[in-house]
Amino acid sequence: MSLINALPHILLSLTLIFTAIHAATFDVVNQCTDTVWAAASPGGGRRLDSGQTWTFDVAPGTVTARIWGRTNCNFDGNGCETGDCNKALECQGSGSPPNTLAEFALNQAFNLEYLDISLVDGFNIPIDFSPTTGGCRGIRCAADIIGQCPNELKVRGGCNGPCPVFKTEEHCCNSGKCSPTNFSKYFKEMCPDAYSYPKDDLTSLFTCPTGTNYKVIFCPYKNFTFDHAATFDITNKCPYTVWGAAYPGGGKELKTGETWTISANPGTTQGRIWARTKCQFDASGKGKCETGDCNGLLVCQDYGAAPHTLAEYALDQFEHQDFIDISVIDGFNVPMEFSSASGSCTRVIKCTADIIGQCPNELKVPGGCNGPCPVFKTEEHCCKSGTCSPTNFSKYFKERCPDAYSYPKDDPTSLFTCPTGTNYKVIFCPYKNITFAHAATFDITNKCPYTVWGAASPGGGKELKTGETWTISAYPGTTQARIWARTNCQFDASGKGNCETGDCNGLLVCQDYGAAPHTLAEYALDQFEHQDFIDISVIDGFNVPMEFSSASGSCTRVIKCTADIIGQCPHELKVPGGCNGPCPVFKTEEHCCNSGTCSPTNFSKYFKERCPDAYSYPKDDPTSLFTCPTGTNYKVIFCP
């Protein structure tokens, strides 16, 4: 054979070798509970029952390629309800909308491959498009787009794109110049990684090195149906605009009073929701924020930058529980409430203290109070080895937000659960239209000749040696609040232990009321005609002498209970370290007044004679409830 005659065969062999080396392998997996008819151009089509995989190769240099799922198919003349390709099982071209598309172009310039998920033609099936080799990132669109689809776009089995529905230049962008629309923004908010309109390249086109193999998963959360997706209503009650952020979920500008709703699938882990402040974005959604910025994008594709107050969640975990928390490990920028909004779960987590106003100098930054880990980047604060303890800086956050994570191993007091299937709400600035300038401060001072453990609900708890002061803040609108002292306490390094009097479930940092006996300073802020209501109560007994007084403004109110109540305590009420109230001891209607009608008893009179300013029984309002104008600050002194 001559060399000339052999050349075509040699070149053909080289071509075959090149193709075999550089062809990309695609695994198409159906994790939906129902059958899906997979489609690929090039590639054809295949029926995939739940759990089945279809594998095929695509040659290098392939462009404008697509993979999608079809639903409710019958190839006896009816075709498929969504994604149909000329009523054939083996597709020869593109499918009919609505269909969620995995798009790709292989072996392009600079040895890169381009991949994306597109919702320009609508949505029918959740999709995950990710590399199985090559070390590049995957993309996903798995939100409940069908369940929340705008009425104008709803069709059987899916949510159509605005271009196939309206066929206008505004939505189809045939001229090559167009901007996001309200409809495209709906898709973008639900799936921030996906193309929502034809010119959405900046946030939706991703690359992998040539030679990468890929996997496309229909319904990436196995055996998932949208009936179980959790919704999160994110509401801004701050008196200023914030830019909500969620990962997964994206981002949205929220003016005062506005709500943004996102969905997250069961199995979602490391989910975060936060607020960004003082942002500026251009028409393409690029810009920056003073706090919580996510790589300069309006629609976040990753976590935000410290400082930011975080609502964190993991859905459908151990024993079908959702795990939720608020974290200030990365600092604080906006007050937050994270709570359940459905089902049997009644969990409410808050972090609403004046953390910025009292922020340690080392952590202060414009617009927020940074966490110690982002500032110092040391093992002590970041806990990368997995073993660490609270620090003075983390304790600063914990004292003000006892429900929140203050350092990475703060699980015992900061991680909460709700049953899978619960919906949630996140509120920025839950006390509407307040600023920290109006928060009341309480200086709590121990003048006893022995250590006490201060306690506050809300507020937490802190050890106070003789002469030490602990300052907390509380917002206007706070009600049923209490401050008290605990005595003879022992706590371990994790903040667990017990107290002889005033114990709050064995925790150093109280998350609830304390146990009797304890002398109580009680308050409700910004009530009728902008008055604060304050009192001292010995209904639950007495353990430490107390003074509760105003510390600012025109109010000069001073309430005291400093008599020797323990030394003269009736025998029936005596307990170690204190003098109990008659209600905790006898638990009768006469003493507890559960019905709302009761009178003084001999036991309540004992307390009233010694502390005439204090509540001695539940209906003791006329001589025991006092007021100061809202905006007053206060001080509580143990052993004045």
Backbone torsions as a table, in degrees:
resi	resn	phi	psi	omega
1	MET	NA	134.3	179.0
2	SER	-75.8	157.1	178.5
3	LEU	-60.3	-37.9	-179.3
4	ILE	-63.7	-43.7	179.1
5	ASN	-67.2	-28.9	-177.3
6	ALA	-78.8	-24.5	-175.2
7	LEU	-55.0	-46.5	179.4
8	PRO	-57.7	-38.5	-179.7
9	HIS	-69.2	-38.4	178.3
10	ILE	-64.7	-46.8	-180.0
11	LEU	-62.9	-39.2	178.2
12	LEU	-62.9	-42.0	178.7
13	SER	-63.0	-42.8	179.1
14	LEU	-63.0	-39.4	178.5
15	THR	-62.8	-43.2	179.8
16	LEU	-64.1	-40.2	178.6
17	ILE	-64.5	-44.5	179.9
18	PHE	-59.6	-45.0	-178.5
19	THR	-63.8	-42.9	-178.3
20	ALA	-63.9	-34.6	-178.2
21	ILE	-75.8	-42.1	-169.1
22	HIS	-104.0	-5.0	176.1
23	ALA	-60.8	142.0	179.1
24	ALA	-94.0	136.6	177.0
25	THR	-96.4	132.8	178.4
26	PHE	-117.1	121.8	171.4
27	ASP	-99.7	118.6	179.8
28	VAL	-107.4	116.0	-170.9
29	VAL	-116.9	134.1	175.1
30	ASN	-102.9	107.7	174.9
31	GLN	-103.5	7.3	175.4
32	CYS	-69.5	157.2	177.9
33	THR	-73.2	-20.2	-178.8
34	ASP	-107.8	165.1	175.9
35	THR	-67.0	140.1	173.8
36	VAL	-125.0	141.8	175.6
37	TRP	-101.3	101.2	-177.5
38	ALA	-68.8	148.0	178.9
39	ALA	-136.8	146.0	179.0
40	ALA	-147.7	139.1	176.0
41	SER	-133.7	103.1	4.1
42	PRO	-81.1	159.2	177.1
43	GLY	144.2	-35.7	178.1
44	GLY	101.4	-125.5	-177.3
45	GLY	-166.7	160.6	-177.9
46	ARG	-159.1	138.7	171.2
47	ARG	-75.4	131.0	177.9
48	LEU	-125.9	107.9	171.2
49	ASP	-73.2	165.9	-177.1
50	SER	-54.4	126.5	178.7
51	GLY	93.6	-10.0	-177.5
52	GLN	-84.7	155.5	-180.0
53	THR	-126.8	141.4	175.1
54	TRP	-119.8	125.5	-178.0
55	THR	-117.5	132.9	176.2
56	PHE	-149.5	163.1	179.8
57	ASP	-107.7	148.8	177.1
58	VAL	-127.0	133.8	-173.9
59	ALA	-69.9	149.5	174.7
60	PRO	-62.2	148.6	-179.2
61	GLY	88.6	-7.4	178.0
62	THR	-64.5	134.5	178.6
63	VAL	-128.5	167.7	-179.7
64	THR	45.0	44.1	179.4
65	ALA	-93.9	152.5	-175.9
66	ARG	-142.0	146.9	169.3
67	ILE	-131.2	136.9	179.5
68	TRP	-154.0	169.5	177.2
69	GLY	-108.6	145.3	175.1
70	ARG	-115.5	148.3	-175.3
71	THR	-126.5	152.4	176.2
72	ASN	51.1	59.2	-176.2
73	CYS	-97.0	148.3	172.4
74	ASN	-148.1	115.1	-172.3
75	PHE	-96.7	26.6	172.9
76	ASP	-96.5	27.3	177.2
77	GLY	120.9	-16.1	-176.4
78	ASN	-94.4	-26.6	-177.8
79	GLY	74.9	-145.9	-174.4
80	CYS	-119.4	148.5	179.5
81	GLU	-66.8	-40.8	176.7
82	THR	-130.8	144.8	175.1
83	GLY	76.4	13.0	-174.3
84	ASP	-59.8	143.0	175.8
85	CYS	-126.0	85.3	176.9
86	ASN	57.2	33.6	174.2
87	LYS	60.4	24.5	-179.4
88	ALA	-114.4	146.7	175.0
89	LEU	-67.9	-45.1	-179.3
90	GLU	-89.8	106.5	-176.1
91	CYS	-74.9	139.7	177.0
92	GLN	-109.2	-7.0	-178.6
93	GLY	-157.4	-150.5	-177.8
94	SER	-79.9	162.7	178.0
95	GLY	-96.2	169.1	-179.9
96	SER	-86.4	141.4	175.6
97	PRO	-69.6	155.8	0.4
98	PRO	-84.4	142.0	172.8
99	ASN	-154.8	135.0	175.5
100	THR	-78.3	124.7	-171.7
101	LEU	-110.9	132.5	164.2
102	ALA	-98.6	116.2	-174.5
103	GLU	-114.8	148.8	-179.0
104	PHE	-157.2	157.7	171.6
105	ALA	-138.0	127.0	-170.6
106	LEU	-103.2	146.2	170.7
107	ASN	54.0	60.0	-178.2
108	GLN	-100.5	-161.6	-175.7
109	ALA	-57.3	145.4	178.0
110	PHE	60.8	27.3	179.1
111	ASN	56.6	41.9	177.9
112	LEU	-115.4	151.6	171.8
113	GLU	-116.9	144.5	-175.8
114	TYR	-110.1	134.5	178.4
115	LEU	-139.6	152.0	177.5
116	ASP	-160.3	164.3	165.3
117	ILE	-110.1	134.8	-177.7
118	SER	-121.7	134.3	172.9
119	LEU	-114.2	15.4	179.7
120	VAL	-59.7	-35.6	176.7
121	ASP	-95.0	15.9	177.3
122	GLY	96.7	-167.3	-171.8
123	PHE	-141.0	135.8	172.8
124	ASN	-133.1	-28.0	-175.7
125	ILE	-141.8	136.4	172.5
126	PRO	-60.8	143.8	-174.5
127	ILE	-139.2	144.9	169.2
128	ASP	-124.8	128.9	-178.6
129	PHE	-125.0	109.5	-171.7
130	SER	-144.1	154.4	177.1
131	PRO	-76.0	147.3	171.0
132	THR	-104.5	-9.8	172.6
133	THR	-142.3	170.4	170.3
134	GLY	97.4	-17.4	174.4
135	GLY	72.5	19.1	178.0
136	CYS	-102.4	173.7	-170.5
137	ARG	-86.2	153.3	173.7
138	GLY	-97.4	170.2	178.9
139	ILE	-133.3	156.8	-173.7
140	ARG	-147.9	145.9	168.5
141	CYS	-138.0	100.9	-173.5
142	ALA	-134.6	21.9	-179.9
143	ALA	-78.9	168.8	-179.0
144	ASP	-83.5	66.4	-177.2
145	ILE	-69.9	-37.8	-179.3
146	ILE	-67.4	-44.6	-176.5
147	GLY	-62.9	-31.0	-178.0
148	GLN	-109.7	15.7	-175.0
149	CYS	-59.6	134.5	174.4
150	PRO	-56.4	143.6	-176.1
151	ASN	-54.8	-37.2	-176.9
152	GLU	-65.9	-20.7	-174.5
153	LEU	-107.3	-4.5	-176.3
154	LYS	-68.6	133.1	172.7
155	VAL	-141.1	166.2	179.3
156	ARG	-61.0	124.3	173.6
157	GLY	83.5	-0.5	-177.3
158	GLY	-170.0	-173.7	176.8
159	CYS	-126.2	112.5	-173.7
160	ASN	-71.3	156.5	171.4
161	GLY	-79.1	154.6	-178.7
162	PRO	-66.7	-29.0	179.0
163	CYS	-64.7	-51.1	178.3
164	PRO	-60.9	-26.8	-177.9
165	VAL	-82.4	-51.6	-171.1
166	PHE	-96.0	-25.5	176.4
167	LYS	54.2	37.9	180.0
168	THR	-108.6	160.0	177.9
169	GLU	-58.6	-38.5	-179.7
170	GLU	-54.4	-40.2	-175.7
171	HIS	-97.7	-29.1	-174.2
172	CYS	-95.8	-24.5	172.6
173	CYS	60.1	41.6	-178.7
174	ASN	-65.2	-27.6	-179.0
175	SER	-78.9	-12.3	-179.1
176	GLY	92.6	-2.7	178.6
177	LYS	-124.2	116.3	177.7
178	CYS	-161.2	168.4	-178.1
179	SER	-128.5	167.6	175.7
180	PRO	-61.0	148.1	174.7
181	THR	-115.6	172.0	177.5
182	ASN	-59.0	-36.2	179.2
183	PHE	-70.1	-44.0	179.4
184	SER	-65.1	-33.7	178.0
185	LYS	-64.5	-33.2	176.3
186	TYR	-57.7	-49.6	179.9
187	PHE	-64.0	-40.1	-176.2
188	LYS	-66.5	-38.7	179.2
189	GLU	-65.0	-34.6	-178.9
190	MET	-79.3	-36.2	-178.2
191	CYS	-134.8	82.3	-173.3
192	PRO	-63.8	-20.1	179.0
193	ASP	-82.3	-12.9	-170.0
194	ALA	-96.4	152.0	169.9
195	TYR	-63.0	127.5	178.3
196	SER	-111.5	-18.6	173.7
197	TYR	-153.0	164.8	-167.4
198	PRO	-60.7	-24.0	-177.8
199	LYS	-104.9	30.3	-174.6
200	ASP	-90.2	29.4	-172.3
201	ASP	-60.9	-38.6	-168.6
202	LEU	-58.7	-35.5	-175.9
203	THR	-111.7	7.3	-168.8
204	SER	-132.3	-9.3	-178.0
205	LEU	-105.1	125.4	-174.7
206	PHE	-122.8	161.6	-177.4
207	THR	-127.8	153.5	170.7
208	CYS	-138.2	157.0	178.4
209	PRO	-68.9	146.7	175.3
210	THR	-55.5	137.7	-178.1
211	GLY	101.5	-1.8	178.8
212	THR	-73.8	145.4	170.2
213	ASN	-104.0	159.5	-169.7
214	TYR	-136.2	162.0	173.8
215	LYS	-133.5	134.1	172.6
216	VAL	-115.1	124.2	-178.0
217	ILE	-116.1	124.6	170.6
218	PHE	-85.9	130.3	-176.1
219	CYS	58.1	69.8	-174.5
220	PRO	-61.7	-23.4	173.1
221	TYR	-89.6	103.7	-169.2
222	LYS	-55.1	137.3	178.6
223	ASN	56.6	32.4	-177.6
224	PHE	-92.1	138.9	166.4
225	THR	-125.4	152.4	-174.4
226	PHE	-66.6	-15.0	177.0
227	ASP	-58.9	-23.1	-175.7
228	HIS	-102.2	-0.2	178.0
229	ALA	-64.7	140.9	177.7
230	ALA	-90.9	136.6	174.5
231	THR	-101.8	146.3	178.3
232	PHE	-124.1	114.7	174.0
233	ASP	-91.0	116.8	-174.9
234	ILE	-109.1	112.1	-171.8
235	THR	-117.6	136.4	176.0
236	ASN	-101.0	111.7	174.2
237	LYS	-106.7	6.7	176.3
238	CYS	-67.0	151.8	178.3
239	PRO	-79.9	22.5	179.3
240	TYR	-149.5	161.4	178.9
241	THR	-70.6	137.6	167.8
242	VAL	-123.6	164.0	177.3
243	TRP	-113.1	103.0	-179.9
244	GLY	-61.9	147.7	180.0
245	ALA	-139.8	144.2	178.7
246	ALA	-149.4	138.8	173.9
247	TYR	-135.2	109.2	0.3
248	PRO	-75.6	157.1	176.0
249	GLY	144.1	-35.0	177.0
250	GLY	104.4	-130.0	-177.6
251	GLY	-170.0	157.7	-178.4
252	LYS	-160.4	141.1	172.4
253	GLU	-70.4	133.0	-179.8
254	LEU	-127.8	108.6	172.2
255	LYS	-75.3	166.6	-178.9
256	THR	-53.3	126.8	177.5
257	GLY	91.6	-10.5	-177.6
258	GLU	-83.3	151.4	179.9
259	THR	-125.4	141.2	177.3
260	TRP	-123.7	128.7	-178.1
261	THR	-110.9	129.8	175.5
262	ILE	-125.3	165.3	176.7
263	SER	-123.7	152.2	175.6
264	ALA	-139.7	139.0	-174.8
265	ASN	-81.5	151.9	169.9
266	PRO	-53.1	142.1	-177.4
267	GLY	93.1	-12.4	176.6
268	THR	-61.9	131.9	176.7
269	THR	-126.7	160.1	177.8
270	GLN	56.2	32.4	175.9
271	GLY	-75.6	143.7	-179.0
272	ARG	-138.1	144.1	172.7
273	ILE	-131.9	136.4	-178.8
274	TRP	-154.8	170.6	176.3
275	ALA	-108.5	145.6	172.2
276	ARG	-114.0	146.3	-176.1
277	THR	-124.6	153.3	177.3
278	LYS	50.1	59.4	-178.9
279	CYS	-100.0	153.1	171.1
280	GLN	-138.7	123.7	179.8
281	PHE	-128.7	146.5	175.8
282	ASP	-87.8	-175.4	-175.2
283	ALA	-63.2	-24.0	179.6
284	SER	-87.4	0.8	179.7
285	GLY	83.5	21.4	176.8
286	LYS	-110.2	144.0	-180.0
287	GLY	172.9	-138.5	179.4
288	LYS	-163.3	161.6	178.5
289	CYS	-129.4	149.7	178.5
290	GLU	-68.5	-40.5	176.8
291	THR	-131.9	145.6	175.0
292	GLY	77.3	11.2	-175.5
293	ASP	-58.0	140.1	179.2
294	CYS	-119.1	80.3	176.8
295	ASN	57.1	31.5	174.7
296	GLY	73.4	19.2	-177.7
297	LEU	-112.5	140.9	172.5
298	LEU	-65.3	-46.0	-179.4
299	VAL	-96.1	101.2	-172.8
300	CYS	-64.3	137.9	174.5
301	GLN	-116.1	3.9	-178.7
302	ASP	-158.1	-176.8	179.2
303	TYR	-68.0	163.7	-179.8
304	GLY	-94.0	170.2	-179.6
305	ALA	-91.9	143.4	176.2
306	ALA	-66.9	149.9	1.6
307	PRO	-89.9	145.6	172.8
308	HIS	-160.4	138.9	175.0
309	THR	-78.1	127.8	-171.9
310	LEU	-113.4	133.1	163.0
311	ALA	-97.7	119.6	-175.3
312	GLU	-116.9	149.1	-179.2
313	TYR	-154.2	155.0	170.4
314	ALA	-138.5	125.6	-170.6
315	LEU	-103.1	142.5	175.1
316	ASP	54.5	61.1	179.8
317	GLN	-101.9	-145.4	-174.8
318	PHE	-51.1	127.2	179.5
319	GLU	54.9	37.0	176.5
320	HIS	55.1	47.1	175.4
321	GLN	-112.1	143.9	168.0
322	ASP	-91.8	140.7	175.8
323	PHE	-108.2	128.0	-178.0
324	ILE	-132.6	151.3	177.0
325	ASP	-162.3	163.4	164.2
326	ILE	-108.7	136.2	-178.9
327	SER	-124.0	135.3	171.3
328	VAL	-118.6	22.5	176.3
329	ILE	-60.7	-38.6	176.8
330	ASP	-92.2	19.0	177.2
331	GLY	94.8	-167.8	-171.2
332	PHE	-141.6	135.4	173.9
333	ASN	-132.4	-29.8	-176.1
334	VAL	-141.1	135.0	174.9
335	PRO	-59.5	147.1	-172.2
336	MET	-144.9	144.6	167.8
337	GLU	-124.9	135.3	180.0
338	PHE	-128.5	116.1	-173.1
339	SER	-145.2	161.3	174.5
340	SER	-74.3	151.4	-178.9
341	ALA	-126.6	7.5	-180.0
342	SER	-159.4	168.7	173.4
343	GLY	72.0	-163.3	-174.3
344	SER	-83.8	-10.0	-177.0
345	CYS	-78.5	131.7	-179.6
346	THR	-119.3	25.6	-175.7
347	ARG	-70.5	131.7	174.2
348	VAL	-130.2	121.8	176.8
349	ILE	-114.8	137.5	-178.1
350	LYS	-135.2	149.1	166.2
351	CYS	-141.8	96.6	-169.9
352	THR	-131.3	13.8	-178.7
353	ALA	-75.7	168.4	180.0
354	ASP	-82.7	67.4	-177.6
355	ILE	-70.4	-37.2	-178.7
356	ILE	-68.2	-45.2	-176.3
357	GLY	-62.4	-30.8	-177.8
358	GLN	-108.5	13.9	-173.9
359	CYS	-58.6	133.6	174.3
360	PRO	-55.6	143.3	-176.1
361	ASN	-54.8	-36.1	-177.4
362	GLU	-66.2	-21.7	-174.5
363	LEU	-106.0	-5.3	-175.9
364	LYS	-68.7	133.0	172.6
365	VAL	-140.9	160.4	178.0
366	PRO	-56.9	123.9	175.0
367	GLY	85.3	-1.7	-177.4
368	GLY	-169.4	-175.3	176.6
369	CYS	-125.2	111.4	-174.1
370	ASN	-70.6	156.8	172.0
371	GLY	-80.0	155.1	-179.2
372	PRO	-66.2	-30.0	179.4
373	CYS	-65.2	-50.5	177.4
374	PRO	-60.2	-26.6	-177.6
375	VAL	-82.7	-51.7	-171.2
376	PHE	-95.6	-26.5	176.5
377	LYS	55.9	36.4	-179.8
378	THR	-107.9	159.4	178.0
379	GLU	-58.0	-38.4	-179.7
380	GLU	-55.1	-40.0	-176.0
381	HIS	-96.9	-28.8	-174.3
382	CYS	-96.0	-25.8	171.9
383	CYS	60.5	42.5	-177.4
384	LYS	-71.2	-23.0	179.4
385	SER	-79.1	-13.4	178.8
386	GLY	96.1	-5.5	177.3
387	THR	-126.6	118.2	178.3
388	CYS	-160.4	169.6	-177.6
389	SER	-129.3	167.5	175.8
390	PRO	-60.8	148.6	175.0
391	THR	-115.8	171.7	177.7
392	ASN	-59.2	-35.8	179.5
393	PHE	-70.4	-43.8	179.3
394	SER	-65.2	-33.7	177.6
395	LYS	-65.2	-32.6	175.9
396	TYR	-57.3	-46.5	179.0
397	PHE	-68.2	-41.5	-175.4
398	LYS	-65.4	-38.8	179.6
399	GLU	-62.8	-31.6	-177.0
400	ARG	-91.8	-28.4	179.0
401	CYS	-132.8	77.6	-172.7
402	PRO	-64.5	-19.6	178.5
403	ASP	-83.8	-10.7	-170.0
404	ALA	-97.6	151.3	170.1
405	TYR	-63.9	125.7	178.7
406	SER	-111.1	-17.6	173.6
407	TYR	-153.9	163.5	-167.4
408	PRO	-60.3	-24.6	-177.7
409	LYS	-105.1	30.5	-175.7
410	ASP	-89.2	26.0	-172.9
411	ASP	-59.2	-43.1	-170.9
412	PRO	-57.0	-32.1	-176.3
413	THR	-110.1	6.3	-169.0
414	SER	-133.3	-10.7	-177.7
415	LEU	-106.4	125.3	-174.7
416	PHE	-124.2	161.0	-177.4
417	THR	-128.6	151.6	168.6
418	CYS	-138.5	155.4	178.6
419	PRO	-64.3	142.1	174.0
420	THR	-55.6	139.1	-174.4
421	GLY	105.5	-10.1	176.8
422	THR	-72.3	144.0	169.4
423	ASN	-100.7	161.4	-170.8
424	TYR	-135.4	163.3	170.9
425	LYS	-135.5	142.4	176.0
426	VAL	-121.0	125.5	-178.7
427	ILE	-117.6	124.4	171.9
428	PHE	-87.7	130.0	-176.1
429	CYS	57.0	67.0	-174.6
430	PRO	-61.7	-22.7	173.9
431	TYR	-92.8	99.9	-167.8
432	LYS	-57.3	137.7	171.4
433	ASN	57.8	34.2	173.6
434	ILE	-113.3	155.8	171.3
435	THR	-126.4	162.7	-177.3
436	PHE	-62.0	-18.9	179.0
437	ALA	-62.7	-24.9	-177.5
438	HIS	-98.1	-3.4	178.3
439	ALA	-66.9	142.3	177.1
440	ALA	-88.1	137.3	175.6
441	THR	-102.7	146.4	178.4
442	PHE	-124.9	115.9	174.1
443	ASP	-92.2	116.1	-175.6
444	ILE	-108.3	113.8	-171.9
445	THR	-118.5	136.8	175.7
446	ASN	-101.2	111.7	174.5
447	LYS	-106.8	7.5	176.5
448	CYS	-68.1	152.5	178.8
449	PRO	-79.4	19.3	179.5
450	TYR	-147.1	161.8	179.2
451	THR	-70.7	137.9	167.5
452	VAL	-123.4	165.7	177.7
453	TRP	-115.5	102.7	-179.5
454	GLY	-61.3	149.0	180.0
455	ALA	-141.9	145.0	179.4
456	ALA	-150.5	139.5	174.0
457	SER	-134.3	104.1	3.7
458	PRO	-79.7	157.7	175.8
459	GLY	143.8	-34.6	177.0
460	GLY	102.8	-128.0	-177.6
461	GLY	-171.3	158.1	-178.6
462	LYS	-161.5	141.2	173.6
463	GLU	-70.0	133.0	-179.8
464	LEU	-127.6	107.5	173.0
465	LYS	-75.5	167.5	-178.9
466	THR	-53.3	126.9	178.1
467	GLY	90.2	-9.3	-178.1
468	GLU	-83.0	150.4	179.5
469	THR	-124.4	141.3	178.0
470	TRP	-123.7	128.6	-178.2
471	THR	-110.9	130.4	175.3
472	ILE	-125.5	165.9	176.6
473	SER	-124.8	153.9	176.0
474	ALA	-143.7	142.9	-175.7
475	TYR	-81.6	153.5	165.9
476	PRO	-53.7	140.3	-177.3
477	GLY	94.9	-13.9	176.4
478	THR	-62.6	133.0	178.5
479	THR	-131.4	164.1	175.9
480	GLN	53.6	37.0	-179.0
481	ALA	-91.9	151.7	-175.2
482	ARG	-141.6	147.0	171.0
483	ILE	-132.0	135.5	-179.7
484	TRP	-154.7	171.5	177.2
485	ALA	-108.8	146.1	172.1
486	ARG	-114.4	148.3	-175.5
487	THR	-127.0	154.9	177.4
488	ASN	51.0	56.6	-177.5
489	CYS	-99.5	153.1	171.6
490	GLN	-138.1	124.9	179.4
491	PHE	-130.0	146.3	175.7
492	ASP	-87.6	-175.5	-174.9
493	ALA	-63.6	-24.1	179.8
494	SER	-87.6	1.3	179.1
495	GLY	84.4	20.7	176.8
496	LYS	-109.7	144.2	-179.7
497	GLY	172.1	-139.1	178.2
498	ASN	-162.8	162.2	179.0
499	CYS	-129.5	150.0	178.5
500	GLU	-69.1	-41.3	176.6
501	THR	-131.0	145.9	175.7
502	GLY	76.3	11.3	-175.4
503	ASP	-57.7	140.2	178.8
504	CYS	-119.4	80.8	176.2
505	ASN	57.8	30.9	174.8
506	GLY	73.0	19.8	-177.9
507	LEU	-112.6	140.7	172.9
508	LEU	-66.0	-46.7	-179.6
509	VAL	-95.7	100.5	-172.9
510	CYS	-63.8	139.8	174.6
511	GLN	-116.6	3.0	-177.8
512	ASP	-157.8	-175.8	179.1
513	TYR	-68.1	163.7	-179.9
514	GLY	-95.3	169.8	-179.3
515	ALA	-90.2	144.2	175.5
516	ALA	-67.9	150.9	-0.1
517	PRO	-87.8	146.4	172.8
518	HIS	-161.7	139.4	174.8
519	THR	-78.6	128.3	-172.1
520	LEU	-113.5	133.7	163.6
521	ALA	-98.9	119.4	-175.0
522	GLU	-116.7	148.6	179.3
523	TYR	-154.8	157.1	170.9
524	ALA	-139.6	126.7	-170.8
525	LEU	-103.5	143.5	174.8
526	ASP	54.4	61.0	179.6
527	GLN	-101.5	-144.6	-174.5
528	PHE	-51.5	126.8	179.3
529	GLU	55.4	36.8	177.2
530	HIS	54.8	48.1	174.7
531	GLN	-112.1	143.8	168.4
532	ASP	-91.5	139.9	175.9
533	PHE	-108.1	128.4	-177.7
534	ILE	-132.7	151.6	176.7
535	ASP	-162.7	163.6	164.7
536	ILE	-109.3	135.9	-179.6
537	SER	-123.8	135.5	171.5
538	VAL	-119.1	22.8	176.3
539	ILE	-60.4	-38.3	177.5
540	ASP	-92.2	17.5	176.5
541	GLY	97.7	-168.7	-171.4
542	PHE	-141.4	135.3	174.0
543	ASN	-132.9	-29.6	-176.6
544	VAL	-140.6	135.0	174.4
545	PRO	-59.3	147.7	-172.3
546	MET	-145.5	146.7	167.4
547	GLU	-126.8	135.7	-179.4
548	PHE	-128.6	116.2	-173.2
549	SER	-145.5	163.3	174.9
550	SER	-75.7	151.6	-178.6
551	ALA	-127.3	7.9	-179.7
552	SER	-159.9	168.8	173.4
553	GLY	72.6	-162.4	-175.2
554	SER	-84.6	-10.6	-177.1
555	CYS	-78.3	133.4	-179.9
556	THR	-120.6	24.1	-175.4
557	ARG	-67.9	133.5	174.0
558	VAL	-132.4	121.6	177.1
559	ILE	-114.9	137.6	-179.0
560	LYS	-134.8	150.5	165.6
561	CYS	-143.3	97.5	-170.2
562	THR	-130.1	11.3	-177.8
563	ALA	-72.9	168.2	179.6
564	ASP	-83.1	67.6	-176.9
565	ILE	-70.7	-37.5	-178.3
566	ILE	-68.2	-43.5	-176.4
567	GLY	-63.8	-30.4	-177.9
568	GLN	-107.9	13.0	-174.1
569	CYS	-58.2	133.2	174.6
570	PRO	-55.2	145.1	-176.0
571	HIS	-56.4	-37.3	-176.4
572	GLU	-65.0	-22.0	-174.5
573	LEU	-106.3	-4.9	-177.0
574	LYS	-67.9	133.2	172.0
575	VAL	-140.7	160.1	177.8
576	PRO	-56.5	125.0	174.7
577	GLY	84.3	-1.0	-177.2
578	GLY	-170.1	-176.9	176.3
579	CYS	-124.2	112.9	-174.1
580	ASN	-71.5	157.0	172.1
581	GLY	-80.3	155.2	-178.6
582	PRO	-66.5	-30.9	179.2
583	CYS	-64.2	-50.8	178.3
584	PRO	-60.3	-27.1	-177.9
585	VAL	-82.5	-51.4	-171.1
586	PHE	-95.9	-26.9	176.9
587	LYS	55.5	37.6	-179.7
588	THR	-108.3	160.6	178.5
589	GLU	-60.3	-35.8	-179.1
590	GLU	-57.4	-39.9	-175.9
591	HIS	-97.4	-28.9	-174.4
592	CYS	-96.3	-24.3	172.9
593	CYS	60.0	42.4	-178.9
594	ASN	-66.2	-26.9	-178.3
595	SER	-79.3	-14.7	179.7
596	GLY	97.5	-5.7	177.4
597	THR	-125.6	118.9	178.4
598	CYS	-162.2	168.8	-177.0
599	SER	-129.1	167.7	176.1
600	PRO	-60.3	148.4	174.7
601	THR	-116.5	172.5	178.4
602	ASN	-59.6	-35.5	179.6
603	PHE	-70.6	-43.9	-180.0
604	SER	-65.5	-32.5	178.4
605	LYS	-66.1	-32.4	176.7
606	TYR	-57.0	-46.9	179.9
607	PHE	-68.2	-41.1	-174.6
608	LYS	-66.0	-37.0	-179.9
609	GLU	-64.0	-31.8	-176.2
610	ARG	-92.0	-29.0	178.9
611	CYS	-133.1	78.1	-173.5
612	PRO	-64.1	-20.7	178.8
613	ASP	-82.3	-11.7	-170.6
614	ALA	-96.6	151.2	169.9
615	TYR	-64.1	126.6	178.4
616	SER	-111.6	-19.1	173.5
617	TYR	-152.4	163.8	-167.7
618	PRO	-60.1	-23.4	-177.3
619	LYS	-105.5	30.5	-174.8
620	ASP	-90.5	25.9	-173.4
621	ASP	-58.7	-43.8	-169.7
622	PRO	-57.6	-31.5	-176.7
623	THR	-110.2	5.8	-169.5
624	SER	-132.7	-8.6	-177.8
625	LEU	-107.8	126.4	-173.9
626	PHE	-124.8	161.9	-177.8
627	THR	-129.4	152.3	168.4
628	CYS	-139.4	155.8	178.5
629	PRO	-64.2	141.7	174.1
630	THR	-55.9	138.6	-175.1
631	GLY	106.2	-9.4	177.0
632	THR	-72.5	144.9	169.4
633	ASN	-102.1	161.3	-170.4
634	TYR	-135.7	163.7	171.4
635	LYS	-136.1	142.5	176.4
636	VAL	-120.9	126.3	-178.7
637	ILE	-118.4	125.1	171.7
638	PHE	-87.7	129.4	-177.1
639	CYS	59.5	62.0	-176.4
640	PRO	-64.7	NA	NA
